[in-house]
Amino acid sequence: MSTTTTAVLVPLLPFLGAVGGLLLGRRAPGFVRPLAVLPTLAAAVLAVATAWQQGGGRPVDAATRLTPTGSVPIDLALHLDGFAVLVAVLVGVVATCVQLYSTAYLRDDPRYPSYAALVSLFTAAMLLVVYSGDLMVLLVGWEIMGICSYFLVGHYWETEAARTASLKAFLVTKLGDVPFLIGILALAADAGTFRINGILTAAVSGHLAHPTLIALLLLAGVAGKSAQFPLHTWLPDAMAGPTPVSALIHAATMVAAGVYFVARLLPVFTASTAALVVLAVMAAVTMTGSALAALAQDDIKRVLAYSTVGQLGYMTGALAVGNRSAAVFHLISHGAFKALLFLGAGVIIHAAGTNSLGAMARTGGLAKRIPDAFWTMTVALLALAAIPPFSGFFSKEAVLGAAEHAAGGHAPGIPAAAGWTVLIAGLLTALLTAGYATRLWLMAFRGTGPEAADHGREPLAMNGVLWILFVPTAALGLAAWKLPHWFDGRPLTPTLTTSLLSTGCALAGAAVTYAAWRRTSVLTARTPLGAVAADPDAAPAVSEAEAIASHTLAYGHIASAPDPGDPGRLLLGPLHRHAATGFHLDAVYSALFVRPVRAAARLAAFLDREVVETYVRGAGSAPRLLGTAVRRAQTGNVQTYLGALLAGSVVLAVAAVLVATGA
């Protein structure tokens, strides 16, 4: 089978699985799980075969004219280079693990058939984005992912949190997609084609007439899809969806699409120095702000959500200094350990009966009860904190090494200011990342107090998937010496300076957090389970229904307000209450956009009701009154009609005399 044929089947199989699942979900429920798992698994195998055939060599291109447009044509095109085939492998493997995990996690959910079909469609859309060689075809997959995320995040639509989160995710990402579409059209107008190869040729040769404007328009869409400041607020709220959906969105789809898009079109962005500086500042603010917010979250999934935002900041930072190899390497590495972290968090929540770290810290025995999640998540958190020799260390050091290279003025066309911005923010974020990773591990697995109620052993499908993802999390860093020929040929091995600085920051962050935890552990032990801390700004959250096998609130409402024994409160001090709310960015948006829009809507409703409808009612009332008057004159009495005729004749005669006299 040729490379092109194999590549076509990769997104096609999950799509057919989604269609089959939707059609047979009610009629033949026994086929739902095979249709969810097998097509996705086959796509993952074919993605590996495609990568093997491509081998990191020359890109493979194939295209057929999709439709004549009368101007810029649209082609159904494939572009398979080292970046595309490796990212497709990541998507296929993570999606397969998510589908396997979901068969146990959602085994009693009546809406599982539609859920599984949407996950398959989500996977197919991301694979279309990865393999597409035409921007308009890529845009189709881009938009399908947005629609799928709306339904998947809102899977538990009976809860207000899920409904609000799904709508927010849809609106925020669509807000970025509007300038994104304009940017694509402007880019095609300048380059004369939607084909990515033609666009890159035009960008390298300097034939783009408006590179800065185009780059900034595209960055708006990337900021929305990849949850970058200031359009990142939807991602933490999206944790209201099922945990496997969180793993899929955060590790391999949706948020990865924006980073991958910039990596594919990097020459377009490097053609504008201003766009690179904007991208660097956006990455720096994103990574540092999200790391501070993660240190203050009590919900274990929100910690991981803000962590994803920060790691995406590293990827966009690498792109800002012109190194897409480091960005995609960190994208692949992060996809492995973040999928493991989210799926492991689902096991923890299932075992603890709550998603509150504060509640977990006041219970004991979790590490012994769920050893699979304990050991695999320990390694995943070490990878997240960039501790050698795990994968996150090599990929993050590649990013920081690229920033150091640009800061020293050794990257032609890249402003040194962008390099320094990414480097300083990256080192600070390394310190904070190790801090919140250590805090999560201590509060989840080293809790003190009585053991929580045993909710049953986790199914094999859930634990087995953790060990599958454990392998790339632990060993992917060893590929750092082999991957350059798949990418741009640039070395991905860490430099000595950044390695020492970053590892020192990580160890310092972990040590300080551990010291703070030891200091506050006494307070944690004294705080009874289920107690709510006296924090007026912290709202209690229920234990998430989807994390329990029965998907009911059987375990009640456990407070998720940060308690006095939380080391994050000690480390952040007065900043904690602001970081816990994401620095009030949602409140700012509410004041700047939501309230004015609602006020305008109320004004429009008032004008429609009191002004427009008044004219409408008046236009209907006048004929009605006239008809009433005429109806009353129709008495049926001949004498009355003759009298009225005589009176009218007299009036007309008098009027004629007066007019004649006046003349």
Buried (B, 14 or more C-beta within 10 A) or exposed (E): EEBBEBBBBBBBBBBBBBBBBBBBBEEEEEBBBEBBBBBBBBBBBBBBBBBEBBEBEEBBBBBEEBEEEEEBBBBBBBBBBBBBBBBBBBBBBBBBBBBBBBBBBBBEBEBBBBBBBBBBBBBBBBBBBBBBBBBBBBBBBBBBBBBBBBBBBBBBEEBEBBBBBBBBBBEBBBBBBEBBBBBBBBBBBBBBBBBBBBBBBBBEEEBBEBBBBBBBBBBBBBBBBBBBBBBBBBBBBBBBBBBBBBBBBBBBBBBBBBBBBBBBBBBBBBBBBEBBBBBBBBBBBBBBBBBBBBBBBBBBBBBBBBBBBBBBBBBBBBBBBBBBBBBBBBBBBBBBBBBBBBBBBBBBBBBBBBBBBBBBBBBBBBBEBBEBBBBBBBBBBBBBBBBBEBBBBBBBBBBBBBBBBBBEEEBEEBBBBBBBBBBBBBBBBBBBBBBBBBBBBBBBBBBBBEEBEEBEEBBEBBBBBBEBBBEBBBEBBEBBEEBBEBBBEBBBEBBEEBBEBBBEBBBBBBEBBBEBBEEBBEBBBBBEBEBBBEBEEBEEBBBBBBBBBEBEEEBEEBBBBBBBBBBBBBBBEEBBBBBBBBBBBBEEBEEEEEEEEEEEEEEEEEEEEEEEEEEEEEEEEEEEEEEEEEEEEEEEEEEEEEEEEEEEEEEEEEEEEEEEEEE
